[in-house]
Amino acid sequence: MKKLILTCAIVTCGTVLSFGQNNLAAQQNPNGNAAESNAVLAQRDAASKKQMAEHMAQRQTKEMQQKFNLTEEQYKKAYDANVAYMTKVIEKRNPANAPMTPAENQMFADERDVQLKKIMNTEQFEKYQTSKRNMPVNSPQPNR
């Protein structure tokens, strides 16, 4: 009897929660249907990911500018390369996708390095490579 009551309670909670999520989408877009609400939520999610990629790229590029004395033109190009890199990484870390493997992470980093090599002069790129080698592998990012 206890198992039956517990099972009914779990099913009821699950049903209430699922209706609550549908109502949230409907409240955010009261004049549209559920498909439109989902589209709005997807757009917001994409915009949020883009903002996150831009923020992280800006932080990385500022750090690169300080360490490697980038010119204004180099800064803009490095920023674009970092945004492209961070966008790929964030998209791959999306729970809907398979987890990112170290090989994929390395592939994305190598693509960015090819771009940075074209942007930086020889001395700057050598400093960049040296700084990458001195970074601990898979260390957590410091909170800033």
KOLKOLPA-877233 format. One record per residue (C-alpha): residue number from 0; residue in three letters; x, y, z. Coordinates in nm, 2 decimals. Layout:
N
NUM	ALA	X	Y	Z
...
//
This chain:
144
0	MET	0.00	0.00	0.00
1	LYS	0.28	0.24	0.09
2	LYS	0.45	0.17	-0.25
3	LEU	0.13	0.24	-0.43
4	ILE	0.08	0.58	-0.25
5	LEU	0.45	0.67	-0.31
6	THR	0.42	0.58	-0.68
7	CYS	0.10	0.79	-0.72
8	ALA	0.28	1.08	-0.54
9	ILE	0.58	1.06	-0.77
10	VAL	0.36	1.05	-1.09
11	THR	0.15	1.34	-0.96
12	CYS	0.46	1.55	-0.89
13	GLY	0.60	1.47	-1.24
14	THR	0.28	1.57	-1.41
15	VAL	0.25	1.89	-1.21
16	LEU	0.61	1.99	-1.30
17	SER	0.56	1.91	-1.67
18	PHE	0.25	2.13	-1.68
19	GLY	0.44	2.40	-1.49
20	GLN	0.71	2.41	-1.76
21	ASN	0.45	2.43	-2.04
22	ASN	0.27	2.71	-1.86
23	LEU	0.60	2.90	-1.82
24	ALA	0.65	2.89	-2.20
25	ALA	0.29	3.00	-2.26
26	GLN	0.33	3.29	-2.01
27	GLN	0.64	3.41	-2.20
28	ASN	0.45	3.41	-2.53
29	PRO	0.07	3.42	-2.44
30	ASN	-0.05	3.51	-2.79
31	GLY	0.13	3.22	-2.97
32	ASN	0.13	2.85	-2.97
33	ALA	0.37	2.61	-2.79
34	ALA	0.60	2.59	-3.10
35	GLU	0.64	2.97	-3.11
36	SER	0.71	2.97	-2.73
37	ASN	0.98	2.70	-2.79
38	ALA	1.13	2.91	-3.07
39	VAL	1.14	3.21	-2.85
40	LEU	1.32	3.01	-2.57
41	ALA	1.56	2.87	-2.83
42	GLN	1.64	3.22	-2.95
43	ARG	1.71	3.33	-2.60
44	ASP	1.93	3.03	-2.53
45	ALA	2.13	3.10	-2.85
46	ALA	2.16	3.47	-2.76
47	SER	2.28	3.37	-2.41
48	LYS	2.54	3.13	-2.56
49	LYS	2.66	3.40	-2.80
50	GLN	2.70	3.65	-2.51
51	MET	2.89	3.39	-2.30
52	ALA	3.12	3.32	-2.59
53	GLU	3.18	3.69	-2.65
54	HIS	3.25	3.76	-2.29
55	MET	3.49	3.47	-2.25
56	ALA	3.66	3.57	-2.58
57	GLN	3.69	3.93	-2.47
58	ARG	3.86	3.82	-2.14
59	GLN	4.10	3.59	-2.33
60	THR	4.18	3.85	-2.59
61	LYS	4.25	4.12	-2.32
62	GLU	4.49	3.88	-2.15
63	MET	4.66	3.81	-2.48
64	GLN	4.69	4.18	-2.55
65	GLN	4.86	4.24	-2.22
66	LYS	5.09	3.94	-2.25
67	PHE	5.18	3.97	-2.62
68	ASN	5.15	4.34	-2.69
69	LEU	4.89	4.30	-2.96
70	THR	4.81	4.60	-3.19
71	GLU	4.46	4.72	-3.22
72	GLU	4.42	4.54	-3.55
73	GLN	4.57	4.22	-3.40
74	TYR	4.33	4.25	-3.11
75	LYS	4.02	4.27	-3.33
76	LYS	4.13	3.96	-3.53
77	ALA	4.24	3.77	-3.22
78	TYR	3.90	3.85	-3.06
79	ASP	3.72	3.71	-3.37
80	ALA	3.93	3.39	-3.35
81	ASN	3.86	3.36	-2.98
82	VAL	3.48	3.41	-3.03
83	ALA	3.48	3.14	-3.30
84	TYR	3.67	2.90	-3.07
85	MET	3.45	2.97	-2.76
86	THR	3.13	2.94	-2.96
87	LYS	3.24	2.59	-3.08
88	VAL	3.34	2.49	-2.72
89	ILE	3.02	2.62	-2.57
90	GLU	2.80	2.45	-2.84
91	LYS	2.99	2.12	-2.79
92	ARG	2.93	2.14	-2.41
93	ASN	2.56	2.17	-2.47
94	PRO	2.39	1.88	-2.28
95	ALA	2.20	1.78	-2.59
96	ASN	2.53	1.69	-2.76
97	ALA	2.77	1.42	-2.68
98	PRO	3.04	1.52	-2.43
99	MET	3.35	1.69	-2.58
100	THR	3.64	1.46	-2.61
101	PRO	4.00	1.58	-2.55
102	ALA	4.07	1.52	-2.92
103	GLU	3.78	1.76	-3.01
104	ASN	3.90	2.02	-2.77
105	GLN	4.25	1.99	-2.91
106	MET	4.11	2.02	-3.27
107	PHE	3.93	2.34	-3.18
108	ALA	4.24	2.48	-3.01
109	ASP	4.46	2.39	-3.31
110	GLU	4.21	2.57	-3.54
111	ARG	4.24	2.88	-3.33
112	ASP	4.62	2.85	-3.32
113	VAL	4.63	2.84	-3.70
114	GLN	4.43	3.17	-3.70
115	LEU	4.65	3.33	-3.43
116	LYS	4.97	3.23	-3.61
117	LYS	4.84	3.44	-3.91
118	ILE	4.75	3.73	-3.68
119	MET	5.06	3.75	-3.46
120	ASN	5.41	3.82	-3.56
121	THR	5.67	3.55	-3.50
122	GLU	5.79	3.67	-3.16
123	GLN	5.43	3.71	-3.03
124	PHE	5.33	3.36	-3.15
125	GLU	5.64	3.20	-2.99
126	LYS	5.55	3.37	-2.66
127	TYR	5.20	3.25	-2.70
128	GLN	5.31	2.89	-2.76
129	THR	5.55	2.90	-2.47
130	SER	5.27	3.03	-2.24
131	LYS	5.04	2.75	-2.35
132	ARG	5.30	2.49	-2.27
133	ASN	5.35	2.63	-1.92
134	MET	4.97	2.62	-1.85
135	PRO	4.86	2.32	-1.64
136	VAL	4.65	2.08	-1.84
137	ASN	4.28	2.06	-1.74
138	SER	4.32	2.30	-1.45
139	PRO	4.01	2.48	-1.33
140	GLN	3.98	2.84	-1.45
141	PRO	4.04	3.09	-1.17
142	ASN	3.73	3.29	-1.06
143	ARG	3.77	3.65	-1.17
//
